[in-house]
Structures are given as structure tokens and as C-alpha cells.
Amino acid sequence: MWNRALLSQNQETAPAPCSPRGVHESSFSAAMSESSLRFRLVIARASHSTPGDVSGIVTRMHTDTELFWLLSIARPVAAAPKVCRRSVATCLALLMLDDHLRVLRVLPGASVPHTPGTGVLRRDGVIQTYLGGVLPPRAHAETKRIGELLINGHSSYLDTLCRALSGDETPDGFEAVPADHELYDPEAERYFAPPLSVWYRASVLVHPDVPSTGTT
């Protein structure tokens, strides 16, 4: 699914937003085939109420027509370029891994069909999933590996995201989520962001023996 989401970026689309608080659960469709959804990447400076030990929060969700990745970075992290680059890379890597293996879905989709996949990157490097579960060791290692691929191969893209997150400038291709949009959040400054311009084969990104669910 990671390949499909990135390939869809080649269509002429304006990037769009995503967030656990901004969209009502009723707008989600658990049965919709994601192959037909339009991919949207949304980045945000996390709200001031975000706990101090959190570096970033990722959420994966969809409506009837669009698949959203929301990447929220803590404000102190967004203000530190090198720290921001690594945090953004880790968060994107987690979303990529989840798109292929659903590592963020601790609970069965059948029992909680409208619960978006959510992950929290803490300052100490621990990654928590929905309801506080911890990402399994092999999935955590794979997230780190993919993050290093992004840092080594796409640092300029990561830095562009961080410049937008810092609030110092709005680079070309970014658009603030308008106030009349259903995903608008007055506490978090959100932007529709251009997705990464390249994609990897799933076999390069993800090792097949990484567990798709579970906690440790």
C-alpha cells in the first residue's frame, strides 16, 4: 500500500490534511478499498497541550475518498532543525511501515472499525501505539532503518518539511489548512504538504518477517 500511496502523488492533486481530532469518526469508511483513495500528507505543529516528553504524533486515517497521513511535530522539536529532521524521518518511516504492515493497529479493525492508526514518538525514542502499547522490537528496528534511508537519501525533503513546521516560511507546494476545512484545528498549525517525490519497492522498505501487530 505504501507504493500505491506514493504513486498516487504523481496525479495533479493539491496536498491535504489529516488528524484524529479534526475529522468526525462518522466520516470514516472501514470497508472502503484504499487502492481507490487519493493520498494526502498533512504536517502540523502539535498543540501547546502536547506532553513535554513527546517528539511527534502520527495518525493514519481515511474518508470515503481520501487517505490521510497526519504528522504532528512538537513545537520545541520543530524549532531545532537537526532534531526535527530525525523526528520527521522517524515519523514518516512509521507511517510507511504501517501502510504496509499495519503496525499501529493494536486492536482488531473489526472490533474498533473507526479507530485511526496512531503512533507517538517519545523523546527517549520509544514509539507507542494506540492505547499506550509499545511498538514491537523488530518493527521499531525497521522503522529506524527506514528513517535512516530517508535521512541519507532525502534530507532536503525532510528539511523542507521542517522549515514549514518551524513557521519561519511556507515553502512552495505547502498550503495552510483553511479554517472552513473539516480537518482544521485552531490549536495546531496544519499544512497540506507535497509527498515524497520518489518511492521504494516494498521489499526494500519492509522486511517480510516484521510482525504486523502486537505489543511488548
C-alpha positions as CSV (number, residue, x, y, z in Angstrom):
1,M,0.0,0.0,0.0
2,W,3.0,2.3,0.6
3,N,3.8,2.0,-3.1
4,R,0.2,2.8,-4.1
5,A,0.0,5.8,-1.9
6,L,3.2,7.3,-3.2
7,L,2.5,6.6,-6.8
8,S,-0.8,8.4,-6.5
9,Q,1.2,11.6,-5.8
10,N,2.0,11.8,-9.5
11,Q,-1.6,12.8,-10.2
12,E,-2.2,16.5,-10.2
13,T,-3.6,17.0,-6.7
14,A,-3.3,19.6,-4.0
15,P,-2.0,18.1,-0.8
16,A,-4.5,17.8,2.1
17,P,-4.8,17.3,5.8
18,C,-5.4,14.7,8.4
19,S,-5.9,14.5,12.2
20,P,-7.5,12.5,14.9
21,R,-9.3,15.4,16.3
22,G,-10.2,17.2,13.1
23,V,-12.4,14.6,11.4
24,H,-15.5,13.1,12.8
25,E,-15.4,9.3,13.1
26,S,-18.6,9.1,11.1
27,S,-16.8,10.3,8.1
28,F,-14.5,7.2,8.0
29,S,-15.3,4.2,5.9
30,A,-13.8,0.9,7.2
31,A,-14.9,-1.0,4.2
32,M,-13.5,1.3,1.5
33,S,-10.7,-0.2,-0.5
34,E,-7.7,2.0,0.0
35,S,-6.5,1.4,-3.6
36,S,-9.1,3.8,-4.8
37,L,-8.3,6.6,-2.3
38,R,-6.5,9.8,-3.0
39,F,-3.3,10.1,-0.9
40,R,-2.8,13.2,1.2
41,L,0.0,14.2,3.5
42,V,-0.6,16.7,6.3
43,I,2.1,18.1,8.6
44,A,1.4,20.1,11.8
45,R,3.0,21.8,14.7
46,A,1.4,19.9,17.7
47,S,-0.8,21.9,20.0
48,H,0.6,23.6,23.1
49,S,-1.0,21.0,25.3
50,T,1.1,18.2,23.8
51,P,3.1,16.5,26.7
52,G,6.7,17.5,27.0
53,D,8.1,14.0,26.5
54,V,6.5,13.7,23.0
55,S,8.5,14.5,19.9
56,G,5.9,13.6,17.3
57,I,2.5,12.0,16.7
58,V,1.4,10.2,13.6
59,T,-2.1,9.3,12.5
60,R,-3.3,7.3,9.5
61,M,-7.0,7.6,8.6
62,H,-9.3,7.8,5.6
63,T,-12.6,9.2,4.5
64,D,-14.7,7.7,1.6
65,T,-12.4,9.4,-1.0
66,E,-9.0,10.2,0.6
67,L,-6.3,8.5,2.6
68,F,-4.6,10.9,5.1
69,W,-1.3,10.7,6.8
70,L,-1.0,13.3,9.6
71,L,2.4,14.1,11.0
72,S,2.4,16.4,14.1
73,I,5.7,17.5,15.5
74,A,6.2,19.1,18.9
75,R,7.0,22.8,18.8
76,P,10.4,22.6,20.5
77,V,11.4,19.9,18.1
78,A,10.2,21.9,15.1
79,A,12.4,24.8,16.2
80,A,15.6,22.6,16.2
81,P,16.4,21.7,12.6
82,K,18.6,18.7,13.2
83,V,16.3,17.2,15.8
84,C,13.3,18.0,13.6
85,R,14.9,16.2,10.6
86,R,15.4,13.0,12.5
87,S,11.9,13.1,14.2
88,V,10.2,13.8,10.9
89,A,12.1,10.9,9.2
90,T,11.1,8.5,12.0
91,C,7.5,9.6,11.9
92,L,7.4,9.2,8.1
93,A,9.1,5.8,8.4
94,L,6.5,4.7,10.9
95,L,3.7,5.7,8.6
96,M,5.4,3.9,5.7
97,L,5.7,0.7,7.8
98,D,2.2,1.0,9.0
99,D,0.9,1.4,5.5
100,H,2.4,-1.9,4.6
101,L,2.1,-4.0,7.8
102,R,-0.4,-2.1,10.0
103,V,1.9,-2.0,12.9
104,L,-0.1,0.8,14.5
105,R,-3.3,-1.2,14.7
106,V,-3.1,-2.8,18.2
107,L,-6.8,-3.5,18.2
108,P,-8.6,-5.6,15.5
109,G,-10.3,-3.4,12.9
110,A,-13.5,-5.4,13.2
111,S,-13.9,-4.6,16.9
112,V,-13.0,-0.9,16.5
113,P,-13.6,-0.1,12.8
114,H,-13.3,3.7,13.0
115,T,-10.2,3.9,15.2
116,P,-7.4,5.5,13.1
117,G,-3.9,4.1,13.4
118,T,-1.9,6.3,15.8
119,G,1.7,6.3,17.0
120,V,3.5,8.5,19.4
121,L,7.3,9.1,19.2
122,R,8.7,10.0,22.6
123,R,11.8,12.0,23.3
124,D,13.5,8.8,24.6
125,G,13.0,7.1,21.2
126,V,10.2,4.8,22.4
127,I,7.2,4.5,20.0
128,Q,3.8,4.0,21.5
129,T,0.8,2.8,19.6
130,Y,-2.9,3.2,20.2
131,L,-3.9,2.9,23.9
132,G,-0.3,3.0,25.0
133,G,1.1,-0.2,23.5
134,V,4.8,-0.2,22.6
135,L,5.9,-0.9,19.1
136,P,7.4,-4.4,18.9
137,P,11.2,-4.5,18.8
138,R,11.5,-5.7,15.2
139,A,9.0,-3.2,14.0
140,H,10.9,-0.5,15.9
141,A,14.2,-1.5,14.3
142,E,12.6,-1.5,10.9
143,T,11.2,2.0,11.5
144,K,14.7,3.1,12.4
145,R,16.2,1.6,9.3
146,I,13.7,3.2,7.0
147,G,14.2,6.5,8.8
148,E,17.9,6.3,8.1
149,L,17.2,5.7,4.4
150,L,15.1,8.9,4.4
151,I,17.8,10.9,6.2
152,N,20.6,9.7,3.9
153,G,18.7,9.9,0.7
154,H,16.1,12.7,1.1
155,S,17.5,15.1,3.7
156,S,16.5,18.1,1.6
157,Y,12.9,17.0,1.5
158,L,12.9,16.5,5.3
159,D,14.4,19.9,5.8
160,T,11.7,21.5,3.7
161,L,9.1,19.9,5.9
162,C,10.9,21.2,9.0
163,R,11.1,24.7,7.6
164,A,7.3,24.7,7.1
165,L,6.9,23.2,10.6
166,S,9.1,25.9,12.2
167,G,6.7,28.6,11.0
168,D,9.5,30.7,9.6
169,E,8.4,30.2,6.0
170,T,5.8,28.4,3.9
171,P,7.8,26.7,1.1
172,D,6.3,26.2,-2.4
173,G,3.8,23.3,-2.6
174,F,2.6,23.8,1.0
175,E,-0.8,25.2,1.9
176,A,-2.2,26.0,5.3
177,V,-5.4,24.1,6.1
178,P,-8.2,26.6,5.7
179,A,-10.5,27.4,8.6
180,D,-13.5,26.1,6.8
181,H,-12.0,22.7,6.2
182,E,-13.2,19.8,8.3
183,L,-9.6,18.9,9.4
184,Y,-8.8,22.4,10.5
185,D,-7.6,22.6,14.1
186,P,-7.2,26.1,15.7
187,E,-4.6,24.8,18.2
188,A,-2.4,23.1,15.6
189,E,-0.9,24.9,12.6
190,R,-1.5,22.3,9.8
191,Y,-0.3,22.3,6.2
192,F,-1.2,20.2,3.2
193,A,2.3,19.1,2.2
194,P,3.7,17.6,-1.0
195,P,4.6,13.9,-0.5
196,L,8.0,12.5,-1.2
197,S,8.7,12.6,-4.9
198,V,10.1,9.0,-5.1
199,W,9.0,5.6,-3.9
200,Y,10.7,2.4,-2.8
201,R,9.7,-1.1,-3.6
202,A,8.0,-2.6,-0.5
203,S,10.8,-5.3,-0.4
204,V,13.4,-2.5,0.1
205,L,11.4,-0.7,2.7
206,V,10.0,-3.5,4.7
207,H,11.4,-6.8,5.8
208,P,8.8,-9.6,5.4
209,D,9.3,-11.0,8.9
210,V,8.4,-7.8,10.7
211,P,5.2,-8.5,12.8
212,S,2.2,-6.6,11.8
213,T,0.6,-6.3,15.2
214,G,1.2,-6.8,18.9
215,T,2.8,-5.1,21.8
216,T,5.7,-5.9,24.1
